[in-house]
């Protein structure tokens, strides 16, 4: 149920490359966060080069026009799970998409169960339609 929003520079990837990016990120999320396979919510926003300024916070991380800024909205995850996701995501995107780890920036925004409705005007975690984390299945 994490929502992944990819921000990329317009014209840097064709549709097949974008799909590969999304698939690789989904696989990394499945492994790191242990969510169900059909727990897939992804958006891609393509921006004009002048509309994406992704610097390095003084860390001397080189960026190219292939840079990806990924915003993840998710219920709380442990520090170990988040660190594993960052590492696995960078490795998977490099292996499958040729994305340099220096061209990946990730920000995770946490929210709670009541902040999710998957449709039908209901909060499925609160109604019991979806199990709460740690609850017996």
KAMO-V366285 format. One record per helix or strand. SS is the DSSP state (H for helix, E for strand). FROM is the first residue (numbers start at 1). TO is the last residue. Records with the same first field share a line. If there is no record, write none. Layout:
SS->FROM-TO ; FROM-TO
This chain:
E->3-9 ; 41-47 ; 68-75 ; 104-111 ; 119-119 ; 122-122
H->15-33 ; 49-51 ; 79-97 ; 101-103 ; 113-115 ; 124-127
